Amino acid sequence: MTELWDKLYRRGIHLLWEVDVRTLPTARRLLTFVARLIYVMMRELMGGQLGLRAMGLVYTTLLSIVPLLAVSFSVLKAFGVHNQIEPLLYNFLAPLGAKGVEVADRVMAFVENVKVGVLGTVGLAVLIYTVISLMQKIEQSFNFVWRIERMRSLGHRFTSYLTVILIGPVLVFTAMGITASVMSHTLVQHLMRIQPLGAIVLAAGELVPYALVWGAFTFIYHFMPNTRVRVSAAVSGGLIAAVLWQSTGWLFAAFIASSSRYAAIYSSFAILMLLLIWLYLSWLILLFGAQITFYVQHPQYLSMQRLRIVLSPRLRERLALTLMFLIGYNHYHNRRPWSVETLGQHLSLPPEAVERVLRELEGAGYLVTTGDDPPAYVPARDIETIGLLELLKSVRRTDENQLLNDGRILKLAPVEEVIGALDGAVGEALGERSLRSMVLSHRGEI
């Protein structure tokens, strides 16, 4: 029995991971991709990192929910649709049952007591900071999923977050208002009296809320990570997350309706416990969909074991010289600057590895970022003044610090002789060559 199981296991591993999907028919290729995605997503959930990020977002949400709703309430009040916030909050907390109504009433009471107009400059600044801190925490979680180390610049962060906070609610409630207006239009009402058109129109109206949830998830997945996310990948992740969120809401509501033990155990704290659990599940589903979006856009990361990007010294030197050449070449020839995404695509490398070396070169003073979103890279100074020997030495000193560096290692004569010979050979080979000379030595396209 054990031998049969081992044989089936090895066969399954071969079919799932050792077959080149590019050689498979379309249907089998799609099936293999889905199977790999399910395996990897189960591994991500079991790993616990998504759960930890979701817990952090629950804590931040509790601190920020009232200020966030207060700012949105003030903006929507200017458009005359502020009364729509309460039904939306009731809908979000609907899985909590009667407890959800109580929570929504309390939150709305807090929001109505917040008078933005009388807070003063300091109070308003604290209010906006609390809201922006929630958005920043969300971006950090999405960047973790997308394996991105760099946050948006402070200016882009401020403008982007405020755009979502101020314009987002207006667009959502405008879409809801347009939908309601269309459904109440005379022509639509007339069509609803004609069967089977009436049933189709009614079913379409029932699907509108789900479509709005799908659209909201898709927008978040496309906007929040500090990288370019393909719309197709965001749509895929948004669809799965929307289905999971609706299904989890039904199951959670059924659990609360069929069980009263939680009230006996937690007493007056039951409402808080239920709220925390529902917030945790909501954030976990959101991050789960973001992870799916990442794997749909980067299927090369689908592997049996989680891939860790580790650059050997040889690869680090080669990649640093390659990146400096490409960036210097485009800068010298007045071409469009390279970004992390375009460099990764051009070199067929994971953006994570490219970004890591770019940040090291930026920290060493060889590169600066532009004000674009996402940022592009240009040389920090004239490429004539960037010596290749200096650049190579700087790359080799990466990650040295005061605790561990070349000066703290015991000097032994035989070792120093070898190191000196290596440094001398490199210095003789490169001499006074600069980045400009390497750029001018290339003929043709890159």
Summary of the structure (lengths in Angstrom):
residues: 446
radius of gyration: 27.8
end to end distance: 57.3
largest distance: 96.2
contacts: 1248
relative contact order: 0.08
helix: 77%
strand: 2%
